[in-house]
Amino acid sequence: MCRILGSFAAGADRPDPAELAAVSARQRHGGPDEHHVLSGPGWSLGCDRLAVTDPCGGRQPYRLPHLPGILAVLNGEIYNHAELRRRLAARGHRFPDRCDGTLLPALYAEYGPAFAEHLDGMFAAAVLDLRPGSTRLVLAVDDMGMKPVHVHHDPLDGSTRFASEIPALLAFEGVRIAPREDALDGVLSTRTSYATQTALDGITVLPPGATAVVRPGRAPVVRRRAPHADVRPVGDTQDVLRHEVRRLATADVPVCVVTSGGLDSGLVTALAAEHARETDAPPLHSFHLTYRGKWPDSEAVYARSVARRARTVHHEVIVDPSEIPSLLTRTVRHLGQPNADPIALSTYALFRAVRQSGFTVALSGDGADELFGGYDRMRAALAAPAGVDWASAYADALSAAPRVLREHLYTPGYAAYIAERGSAADRIEQELRSAEAAGTDRATAMSAFETRWRLPAYHLRRVDHLSMAWAVEARMPFCQPSVVTHARELPAEARHGKRALYEAGAELLPGAVLSRPKQPFTLPLAAMIAPGGPLLDTVRELLSPARLVLGGKVRADRVQRLLERHLERPNQHAALTLWALAVHELWSEVVQGMRIPVGCAA
């Protein structure tokens, strides 16, 4: 697990070492163990390493003596690296260590840009081919988009630059800041930047399962790879998940698990603890975050119940609410773009505790809802009779502010701009309607949309950035190819309300966890923005009329009335809208300072 960076330009000089050092410093929190950057005329390739697999080997950028013209860097984990190494060794390749990424130059030499089709894992990889006649840069990300790579191409000089994190990418002198005009609408309508977009014009994210080939002076050519056709999961849901949990719980560094108190993380916790006992490993450590004081919707009691049943060493991380305003600023800085999910603050604080307790790898339950139909919006869509506009209701459920409220808050000029170019919500509705019109059942259509666009943009980028803010590798068993394939092959009814997962957990989890209502691991937002709440002053400051009028996108008077109504009768819907507006305002402020080439302290 690492942070990677690089640049590629035709006929350019060698990149400035000071500039490359500034880029590296911006994401060094995610790779504190080693820092190396190589460069030459028109190119650079670098890595800030978090040593997980073969910590004593695996120096990046990877180079093999018999393949001097091929360089590679890797962010993530290749779980089938031992099998690939054997296959490549049989073809005459030799390797100096057993680090997973060391095999990338040889794999590329054998298969070219198709090398990523042979990788099983979570990864963002970059290969620089400097051999005469085949000069090119190849970028690739895993099938689910667990490890993002941000890309900027300058059409004026033909240069391409990339980095694991947006703040690092902005430290390249050739990358200019240009906030997207529709960024605010994106935050309010989808809670973050939709699909492969970011909140900055000219910076994109490779889509899940994509490979991009960059020729000198040309724009990246991006194509989506076919899903792994050779993945054949064996057994029922519990068997498939058990296999992946055991595989991901094996590492050369200490491994723990995140336990929210819900079904998904509970299954991962139970199976990981089972694996630790059967392999005579030390007892598994589990981590749960809560806030000091009495707050609604606390899941601490359920997390303790899961931990007792699984016999883990349980850590209940308690955060003082007075720290929350500081956590907000730090999470916005690390994410590099607005994300209106309040879970971001909890995620950042939780992984801080994981790292401070000595763990480098943490297993989590992310991805289960998208694959197994766990969201309330999915249940509502499945229950909607034919002829009912379920797609509009579905899109509204994804939003921080439903369409009617957004249009009420926008200034006339901004409303006209969004109406003319279309909102992300419009594109979501169209995709869902088109899938159903083509004969796809609703459960499959929703799962495809969620895993292709929503999961990587909203959840996985956040988990990647906020875990790596503390140099923790988050591994997600539900996002592995065998689990994804298994879920997609289940009958539609088995994916309604996560029925297959409840059956899998029947013998593993406490009854109280199996019977409780669904609840996300998040922040008690409505209560924290209520009178006397720890976030009220911060939200008031960020949504002051002077700031909003200057932005020109929302009507300050209507935002103030929304805040006043919320303070009279706090509710989650108004709180989320206010929160999304405040996060966008803070991001607008923070992003202006990202041009200063200094490191981002965790």
VEXPADREN-14466 format. One record per residue (C-alpha): residue number from 1; residue in one letter; x, y, z. Coordinates in steps of 0.001 Angstrom, whole numbers, always signed. Layout:
N
  seq  type        x        y        z
  NUM     a        X        Y        Z
...
END
This chain:
602
  seq  type        x        y        z
    1     m       +0       +0       +0
    2     c    +1472    +3285    -1058
    3     r     +899    +6669    -2631
    4     i    +2116    +7018    -6217
    5     l    +2841    +9936    -8541
    6     g    +4282   +10698   -11931
    7     s    +4361   +12823   -15069
    8     f    +4756   +12157   -18772
    9     a    +5407   +14757   -21470
   10     a    +6869   +14703   -24946
   11     g   +10108   +16578   -25557
   12     a   +10156   +18175   -22103
   13     d   +13082   +18746   -19790
   14     r   +13753   +16635   -16738
   15     p   +11160   +17571   -14063
   16     d   +12303   +19864   -11275
   17     p   +13361   +17741    -8258
   18     a   +11942   +20364    -5866
   19     e    +8555   +20141    -7580
   20     l    +8529   +16355    -7343
   21     a    +9517   +16550    -3676
   22     a    +6559   +18882    -3079
   23     v    +4159   +16442    -4763
   24     s    +5507   +13562    -2698
   25     a    +5276   +15546     +532
   26     r    +1572   +16192       -5
   27     q     +748   +12480     +306
   28     r    +3570   +11223    +2501
   29     h    +1183   +10552    +5382
   30     g      +31    +7513    +3374
   31     g    +3553    +6238    +2692
   32     p    +5821    +7017    +5629
   33     d    +8248    +4110    +5243
   34     e   +10169    +4924    +2041
   35     h   +10224    +7754     -505
   36     h   +11754    +7427    -3961
   37     v   +11260    +9374    -7184
   38     l   +12991    +8670   -10491
   39     s   +12963   +11106   -13403
   40     g   +14360   +11678   -16849
   41     p   +13704   +13887   -19892
   42     g    +9937   +14366   -19952
   43     w    +9027   +11833   -17268
   44     s    +8920   +11102   -13558
   45     l    +7706    +8206   -11445
   46     g    +7590    +8088    -7671
   47     c    +6225    +6359    -4612
   48     d    +5712    +7010     -917
   49     r    +5619    +3507     +512
   50     l    +3642    +1963    +3305
   51     a    +5466    -1353    +3751
   52     v    +2946    -4200    +4084
   53     t    +4008    -7139    +1898
   54     d    +7675    -8085    +2385
   55     p    +8483    -4916    +4360
   56     c   +12230    -5405    +3895
   57     g   +11984    -5724     +109
   58     g    +9977    -4074    -2607
   59     r   +11760     -788    -3198
   60     q    +9759    +1422    -5575
   61     p    +9802    +2378    -8394
   62     y   +10193    -1282    -9290
   63     r   +13005    -2161   -11722
   64     l   +14358    -5549   -12758
   65     p   +17947    -5877   -14027
   66     h   +16933    -7809   -17134
   67     l   +14177    -5269   -18016
   68     p   +15921    -1898   -17666
   69     g   +13437      +18   -19821
   70     i   +10358     -765   -17721
   71     l    +9562    +1030   -14434
   72     a    +6492     +542   -12265
   73     v    +4855    +1792    -9076
   74     l    +1955     +304    -7132
   75     n     -586    +1509    -4619
   76     g    -2498    -1395    -3101
   77     e    -2139    -5133    -2784
   78     i    -1871    -7922    -5347
   79     y    -3300   -10961    -3598
   80     n    -2330   -13474    -6290
   81     h    +1288   -12313    -6477
   82     a    +2735   -15685    -5409
   83     e     +938   -17474    -8238
   84     l    +1976   -14816   -10751
   85     r    +5573   -14964    -9580
   86     r    +5683   -18715   -10165
   87     r    +4203   -18301   -13627
   88     l    +6646   -15537   -14558
   89     a    +9624   -17404   -13110
   90     a    +8761   -20348   -15364
   91     r    +9117   -17922   -18282
   92     g   +12631   -16940   -17205
   93     h   +12027   -13886   -15024
   94     r   +13911   -13501   -11768
   95     f   +12937   -11421    -8744
   96     p   +15056   -10033    -5892
   97     d   +12338   -10294    -3219
   98     r    +8791   -11525    -2576
   99     c    +7077    -8137    -2598
  100     d    +3863    -8205    -4614
  101     g    +4642    -5229    -6840
  102     t    +8128    -6403    -7805
  103     l    +6623    -8618   -10487
  104     l    +4929    -5727   -12337
  105     p    +7772    -4998   -14823
  106     a    +7901    -8679   -15806
  107     l    +4121    -8945   -16047
  108     y    +4054    -5890   -18293
  109     a    +6895    -7262   -20417
  110     e    +4808   -10380   -21049
  111     y    +1369    -8847   -21580
  112     g    +1830    -5125   -22266
  113     p    -1096    -2882   -21229
  114     a    -3164    -6035   -20637
  115     f    -1043    -6803   -17553
  116     a    -3818    -5605   -15225
  117     e    -6149    -8344   -16473
  118     h    -3994   -10823   -14558
  119     l    -4074    -8984   -11216
  120     d    -6328   -10018    -8364
  121     g    -6385    -7364    -5681
  122     m    -6974    -3713    -4964
  123     f    -4564    -1556    -6888
  124     a    -3655    +1570    -8748
  125     a     -575     +804   -10822
  126     a    +1548    +2872   -13188
  127     v    +4013    +1388   -15662
  128     l    +6424    +3573   -17620
  129     d    +7741    +1920   -20766
  130     l   +10902    +3720   -21911
  131     r   +12039    +1134   -24426
  132     p   +12822    +2552   -27885
  133     g    +9792    +2439   -30155
  134     s    +7259    +1688   -27423
  135     t    +7469    +4704   -25115
  136     r    +4240    +5082   -23147
  137     l    +2710    +5416   -19708
  138     v      +95    +2871   -18626
  139     l    -2221    +3419   -15646
  140     a    -4595     +781   -14282
  141     v    -7002     +452   -11345
  142     d    -8790    -2554    -9873
  143     d   -12249    -3702   -10926
  144     m   -14073    -1960    -8051
  145     g   -12019    +1240    -7918
  146     m   -10768     +614    -4387
  147     k    -7479    +2398    -5106
  148     p    -8067    +5639    -7033
  149     v    -5617    +7487    -9241
  150     h    -6256   +11142   -10139
  151     v    -5200   +12309   -13599
  152     h    -4642   +15704   -15220
  153     h    -3925   +16131   -18932
  154     d    -2878   +19494   -20294
  155     p    -4089   +19803   -23909
  156     l    -1779   +22754   -24534
  157     d    +1523   +20954   -24066
  158     g     +284   +17355   -24152
  159     s    +1575   +16545   -20661
  160     t     -119   +14068   -18320
  161     r     +329   +14002   -14550
  162     f    -1119   +11686   -11937
  163     a    -1140   +11145    -8186
  164     s    -2997    +9109    -5597
  165     e    -4434   +12236    -3989
  166     i    -5727   +15536    -5360
  167     p    -3651   +17776    -3043
  168     a     -516   +16021    -4306
  169     l    -1561   +16396    -7936
  170     l    -2116   +20115    -7400
  171     a    +1511   +20505    -6294
  172     f    +2613   +19891    -9901
  173     e    +3329   +23302   -11392
  174     g    +1473   +22450   -14604
  175     v    -1805   +21619   -12852
  176     r    -4031   +24645   -12464
  177     i    -6959   +24920   -10064
  178     a   -10353   +25426   -11685
  179     p   -13290   +24515    -9410
  180     r   -16200   +23113   -11398
  181     e   -19238   +25371   -11545
  182     d   -21506   +22378   -10933
  183     a   -19529   +21135    -7908
  184     l   -22071   +22505    -5428
  185     d   -24951   +20863    -7278
  186     g   -22967   +17642    -7293
  187     v   -22529   +17755    -3522
  188     l   -26194   +18512    -2895
  189     s   -27548   +16029    -5438
  190     t   -25172   +13080    -4904
  191     r   -23216   +14115    -1745
  192     t   -19928   +14103    -3669
  193     s   -18526   +14408    -7189
  194     y   -20317   +11958    -9440
  195     a   -18677    +9096   -11335
  196     t   -15182    +9884   -12681
  197     q   -15467   +13618   -12115
  198     t   -13869   +15524    -9291
  199     a   -14848   +18950    -7989
  200     l   -11951   +20435    -9980
  201     d   -12201   +20955   -13709
  202     g    -9515   +19055   -15608
  203     i    -8896   +16444   -12895
  204     t   -10549   +13060   -13307
  205     v   -10411    +9656   -11637
  206     l    -9910    +6490   -13637
  207     p   -13167    +4505   -13601
  208     p   -13247    +1099   -11890
  209     g   -11619    -1650   -13920
  210     a    -9982     +799   -16327
  211     t    -6628     +914   -18072
  212     a    -5335    +4171   -19566
  213     v    -2559    +4292   -22161
  214     v     -713    +7578   -22635
  215     r    +1454    +8107   -25700
  216     p    +3938   +11005   -25816
  217     g    +2087   +14285   -26282
  218     r    -1358   +12650   -26451
  219     a    -4341   +12490   -24123
  220     p    -4880    +9268   -22157
  221     v    -6915    +6620   -23975
  222     v    -9089    +4944   -21351
  223     r   -10821    +1594   -21739
  224     r   -12766     -557   -19313
  225     r   -11493    -4094   -18944
  226     a   -13833    -7069   -18942
  227     p   -14570    -8452   -15449
  228     h   -12540   -11445   -14311
  229     a   -14132   -14312   -16225
  230     d   -12109   -17006   -14472
  231     v   -13411   -16235   -10974
  232     r   -15693   -19089    -9941
  233     p   -16788   -18748    -6302
  234     v   -17352   -22034    -4502
  235     g   -20015   -22630    -1871
  236     d   -22729   -20472     -346
  237     t   -22436   -16845     +691
  238     q   -20792   -17658    +4009
  239     d   -18223   -19935    +2344
  240     v   -17288   -17351     -285
  241     l   -16970   -14574    +2267
  242     r   -15004   -16788    +4659
  243     h   -12469   -17541    +1920
  244     e   -11920   -13850    +1177
  245     v   -11730   -12804    +4828
  246     r    -9071   -15426    +5501
  247     r    -7092   -14395    +2454
  248     l    -7202   -10715    +3339
  249     a    -6496   -11312    +7028
  250     t    -3090   -12728    +6084
  251     a     -344   -10093    +6080
  252     d    +3256    -9439    +7087
  253     v    +2099    -6680    +9463
  254     p     -487    -6547   +12289
  255     v    -4120    -6883   +11136
  256     c    -7295    -5734   +12913
  257     v   -10951    -5263   +12000
  258     v   -13389    -2346   +12040
  259     t   -16593    -3303   +13877
  260     s   -19483     -869   +13533
  261     g   -22061    -3085   +15222
  262     g   -23969    -3883   +12027
  263     l   -24401    -7001    +9929
  264     d   -21665    -6387    +7326
  265     s   -18738    -5548    +9586
  266     g   -20059    -8116   +12076
  267     l   -19688   -10892    +9501
  268     v   -16149    -9785    +8670
  269     t   -15292    -9597   +12380
  270     a   -16690   -13062   +13148
  271     l   -14921   -14732   +10222
  272     a   -11605   -12976   +10842
  273     a   -11698   -13959   +14529
  274     e   -12500   -17537   +13519
  275     h    -9468   -17528   +11221
  276     a    -7197   -16188   +13982
  277     r    -8273   -18963   +16351
  278     e    -7896   -21737   +13780
  279     t    -4397   -20599   +12791
  280     d    -3263   -20109   +16417
  281     a    -2663   -16436   +15681
  282     p    -2921   -13815   +18430
  283     p    -6501   -12794   +19249
  284     l    -8068   -10450   +16727
  285     h    -8423    -6788   +17741
  286     s   -11642    -4966   +16814
  287     f   -12213    -1194   +16732
  288     h   -15408     +788   +17173
  289     l   -15781    +4568   +17359
  290     t   -18279    +6503   +19435
  291     y   -18600   +10043   +20806
  292     r   -18299   +11090   +24419
  293     g   -21659   +11813   +26023
  294     k   -25164   +10600   +25222
  295     w   -25953   +10825   +21526
  296     p   -28782    +9264   +19500
  297     d   -28231    +6159   +17377
  298     s   -25101    +4986   +19182
  299     e   -24081    +1503   +18024
  300     a   -21553     +859   +20782
  301     v   -23688    -1761   +22523
  302     y   -24065    -3748   +19282
  303     a   -20352    -3555   +18537
  304     r   -19580    -4861   +22015
  305     s   -22014    -7707   +21442
  306     v   -20309    -8681   +18174
  307     a   -16882    -8497   +19837
  308     r   -17975   -10695   +22767
  309     r   -19443   -13301   +20440
  310     a   -16317   -13300   +18249
  311     r   -13983   -13121   +21296
  312     t   -11949   -10209   +19974
  313     v    -9840    -7754   +21929
  314     h   -12243    -4849   +21606
  315     h   -11261    -1176   +21441
  316     e   -14021    +1361   +21988
  317     v   -12584    +4584   +20629
  318     i   -14232    +7573   +22287
  319     v   -13910   +10968   +20592
  320     d   -14594   +14209   +22427
  321     p   -17191   +16211   +20446
  322     s   -15135   +19373   +20986
  323     e   -12632   +17943   +18483
  324     i   -15192   +17648   +15685
  325     p   -14624   +21076   +14035
  326     s   -10917   +20262   +13750
  327     l   -11722   +16825   +12319
  328     l   -13893   +18473    +9673
  329     t   -11064   +20664    +8389
  330     r    -8627   +17757    +8317
  331     t   -10972   +15415    +6450
  332     v   -11802   +18038    +3806
  333     r    -8082   +18681    +3297
  334     h    -7261   +14999    +2938
  335     l   -10165   +14250     +594
  336     g    -9276   +17169    -1671
  337     q   -12890   +17605    -2666
  338     p   -16222   +17924     -855
  339     n   -17905   +14788     +480
  340     a   -21116   +15420    +2406
  341     d   -21190   +12101    +4227
  342     p   -20772   +12875    +7953
  343     i   -19165    +9457    +8299
  344     a   -15946   +11042    +6995
  345     l   -15116   +12533   +10399
  346     s   -15723    +9245   +12186
  347     t   -13701    +7357    +9586
  348     y   -10710    +9657    +9986
  349     a   -10785    +9449   +13801
  350     l   -11253    +5677   +13765
  351     f    -8242    +4985   +11553
  352     r    -6186    +7345   +13683
  353     a    -6903    +5109   +16662
  354     v    -6129    +1982   +14622
  355     r    -2703    +3332   +13686
  356     q    -1928    +4620   +17168
  357     s    -2669    +1131   +18495
  358     g      +17     -344   +16248
  359     f    -2016    -1785   +13349
  360     t    -1208    -1305    +9667
  361     v    -4048    -3317    +8077
  362     a    -7742    -3118    +8942
  363     l   -10562    -5201    +7454
  364     s   -13914    -3489    +6890
  365     g   -17425    -4346    +5670
  366     d   -17681    -1763    +2867
  367     g   -19474    -2805     -323
  368     a   -22032    -5200    +1129
  369     d   -25055    -2912     +815
  370     e   -24374    -2186    -2843
  371     l   -23976    -5853    -3781
  372     f   -26658    -7399    -1580
  373     g   -29404    -4759    -1718
  374     g   -29085    -3331    +1763
  375     y   -30179     +279    +1348
  376     d   -33649    +1571    +2195
  377     r   -33782    +3273    -1204
  378     m   -33406     -148    -2819
  379     r   -36268    -1597     -776
  380     a   -38473    +1348    -1710
  381     a   -37649     +997    -5409
  382     l   -38387    -2724    -5382
  383     a   -41705    -2087    -3658
  384     a   -42778     +609    -6126
  385     p   -45459     -663    -8526
  386     a   -45096     -463   -12296
  387     g   -45742    +3002   -13651
  388     v   -44468    +4782   -10544
  389     d   -41444    +7062   -11047
  390     w   -39153    +5098    -8732
  391     a   -35971    +6437   -10393
  392     s   -36656   +10023    -9264
  393     a   -37298    +8878    -5708
  394     y   -34125    +6791    -5846
  395     a   -32034    +9757    -6993
  396     d   -33532   +11952    -4270
  397     a   -32577    +9329    -1664
  398     l   -28958    +9632    -2803
  399     s   -28945   +13386    -2299
  400     a   -28015   +15637     +576
  401     a   -30924   +17874     -468
  402     p   -33847   +16600    -2572
  403     r   -34496   +18244    -5923
  404     v   -37306   +20523    -4702
  405     l   -35156   +21875    -1878
  406     r   -32112   +22360    -4131
  407     e   -34116   +24386    -6605
  408     h   -35567   +26419    -3719
  409     l   -32096   +27270    -2391
  410     y   -30350   +28074    -5684
  411     t   -30071   +31620    -6965
  412     p   -31926   +32172   -10276
  413     g   -28645   +32313   -12176
  414     y   -27314   +29074   -10724
  415     a   -30647   +27304   -11145
  416     a   -30673   +28290   -14826
  417     y   -27087   +27078   -15263
  418     i   -27877   +23655   -13769
  419     a   -31127   +23363   -15716
  420     e   -29294   +24069   -18973
  421     r   -26410   +21626   -18497
  422     g   -28261   +19032   -16404
  423     s   -27615   +17753   -12918
  424     a   -25849   +14587   -11847
  425     a   -29263   +13529   -10525
  426     d   -30650   +13735   -14072
  427     r   -27942   +11414   -15342
  428     i   -28573    +8945   -12537
  429     e   -32311    +8852   -13233
  430     q   -31690    +8351   -16952
  431     e   -29275    +5468   -16350
  432     l   -31728    +3662   -14065
  433     r   -34681    +4190   -16418
  434     s   -32670    +3050   -19430
  435     a   -31592     -138   -17665
  436     e   -35177    -1017   -16773
  437     a   -36392     -157   -20283
  438     a   -33777    -2573   -21648
  439     g   -35289    -5381   -19571
  440     t   -32900    -5387   -16607
  441     d   -34655    -6150   -13325
  442     r   -34559    -3337   -10774
  443     a   -32350    -5144    -8266
  444     t   -29687    -5782   -10904
  445     a   -29975    -2266   -12350
  446     m   -29531     -661    -8935
  447     s   -26625    -2885    -7938
  448     a   -24870    -2197   -11249
  449     f   -25265    +1554   -10807
  450     e   -24183    +1463    -7173
  451     t   -21048     -608    -7756
  452     r   -20009    +1104   -10987
  453     w   -20448    +4733    -9931
  454     r   -21739    +5339    -6424
  455     l   -19544    +2969    -4414
  456     p   -16156    +4090    -5800
  457     a   -16980    +7822    -5862
  458     y   -18777    +8119    -2536
  459     h   -17378    +5357     -314
  460     l   -14155    +3876    -1623
  461     r   -12306    +7132    -2326
  462     r   -13217    +8284    +1167
  463     v   -12066    +5048    +2807
  464     d    -8823    +5083     +816
  465     h    -7940    +8684    +1649
  466     l    -8947    +8693    +5311
  467     s    -7360    +5349    +6158
  468     m    -4156    +6322    +4375
  469     a    -4203    +9684    +6153
  470     w    -2965    +7546    +9058
  471     a     -966    +5007    +7008
  472     v    -3526    +2233    +7465
  473     e    -4373     -175    +4664
  474     a    -8130     -830    +4585
  475     r    -8997    -4196    +3060
  476     m   -12567    -4926    +1950
  477     p   -13576    -8597    +1573
  478     f   -16974    -7736      +57
  479     c   -15241    -5950    -2840
  480     q   -13212    -8963    -3940
  481     p   -14009   -10519    -7337
  482     s   -15321   -13822    -5960
  483     v   -17801   -12098    -3631
  484     v   -18875    -9675    -6364
  485     t   -19401   -12540    -8824
  486     h   -21258   -14592    -6229
  487     a   -23591   -11709    -5369
  488     r   -24379   -11007    -9016
  489     e   -25202   -14656    -9658
  490     l   -27653   -14917    -6764
  491     p   -31376   -14868    -7554
  492     a   -32762   -11344    -7314
  493     e   -34825   -12188    -4227
  494     a   -31696   -13260    -2339
  495     r   -30338    -9727    -2842
  496     h   -33452    -8060    -1477
  497     g   -32657    -6577    +1908
  498     k   -29391    -8538    +2175
  499     r   -31292   -11784    +2694
  500     a   -28241   -13841    +1711
  501     l   -26081   -12046    +4289
  502     y   -28599   -12504    +7084
  503     e   -28608   -16224    +6319
  504     a   -24802   -16227    +6347
  505     g   -24731   -14508    +9739
  506     a   -27383   -16624   +11448
  507     e   -24816   -18863   +13178
  508     l   -22113   -16231   +13595
  509     l   -23723   -13100   +15036
  510     p   -25788   -12205   +18105
  511     g   -29544   -12173   +17634
  512     a   -29755    -8501   +18581
  513     v   -27480    -7584   +15669
  514     l   -29470    -9698   +13216
  515     s   -32801    -8230   +14290
  516     r   -31870    -4547   +14651
  517     p   -32898    -1923   +12078
  518     k   -30314     -907    +9498
  519     q   -28207    +2068   +10561
  520     p   -25081    +3534    +8943
  521     f   -21865    +4078   +10888
  522     t   -21981    +7853   +10979
  523     l   -22142   +11063   +12993
  524     p   -25267   +12090   +14999
  525     l   -25494   +15116   +12752
  526     a   -28896   +16557   +13628
  527     a   -28055   +16577   +17329
  528     m   -24613   +18058   +16770
  529     i   -25983   +21010   +14778
  530     a   -28795   +21554   +17301
  531     p   -28696   +24398   +19878
  532     g   -25641   +23834   +22071
  533     g   -24246   +21220   +19683
  534     p   -20500   +21100   +18946
  535     l   -20948   +21777   +15219
  536     l   -23428   +24639   +15352
  537     d   -20904   +27494   +15508
  538     t   -18833   +25981   +12680
  539     v   -21869   +25557   +10425
  540     r   -23111   +29066   +11228
  541     e   -19737   +30554   +10329
  542     l   -19419   +28627    +7077
  543     l   -22987   +29523    +6062
  544     s   -22828   +33194    +6985
  545     p   -24783   +35407    +4557
  546     a   -21611   +37269    +3550
  547     r   -19916   +34037    +2409
  548     l   -22953   +32700     +569
  549     v   -23664   +35965    -1223
  550     l   -20046   +36052    -2387
  551     g   -20372   +32545    -3809
  552     g   -23463   +33515    -5771
  553     k   -24914   +29993    -6013
  554     v   -27427   +29808    -3152
  555     r   -29820   +32330    -1665
  556     a   -28411   +33309    +1718
  557     d   -31827   +34281    +3125
  558     r   -33319   +30879    +2369
  559     v   -30339   +29046    +3812
  560     q   -30681   +31087    +6990
  561     r   -34377   +30228    +7246
  562     l   -33542   +26552    +6798
  563     l   -31034   +26806    +9647
  564     e   -33551   +28599   +11854
  565     r   -36213   +25955   +11225
  566     h   -33694   +23234   +12008
  567     l   -32754   +24895   +15306
  568     e   -36433   +25102   +16260
  569     r   -37004   +21438   +15443
  570     p   -33777   +19534   +14628
  571     n   -34159   +16874   +11950
  572     q   -31754   +14758    +9937
  573     h   -32874   +15954    +6489
  574     a   -32310   +19664    +7147
  575     a   -29091   +18883    +9011
  576     l   -27680   +16967    +6050
  577     t   -28476   +19810    +3648
  578     l   -26838   +22354    +5951
  579     w   -23866   +20048    +6406
  580     a   -23401   +19599    +2645
  581     l   -23498   +23363    +2100
  582     a   -20994   +23901    +4912
  583     v   -18629   +21207    +3600
  584     h   -18689   +22790     +141
  585     e   -17926   +26214    +1598
  586     l   -15029   +24859    +3631
  587     w   -13667   +22968     +629
  588     s   -13837   +26149    -1477
  589     e   -11655   +27826    +1135
  590     v    -9244   +24948    +1659
  591     v    -8677   +24255    -2034
  592     q    -7292   +27756    -2558
  593     g    -4356   +26914     -296
  594     m    -3540   +23667    -2057
  595     r    -1302   +25425    -4557
  596     i    +1283   +25969    -1812
  597     p    +3768   +23081    -2150
  598     v    +3866   +21981    +1455
  599     g    +2978   +18721    +3136
  600     c     -449   +18062    +4614
  601     a      +13   +17075    +8237
  602     a    -2322   +14378    +9461
END
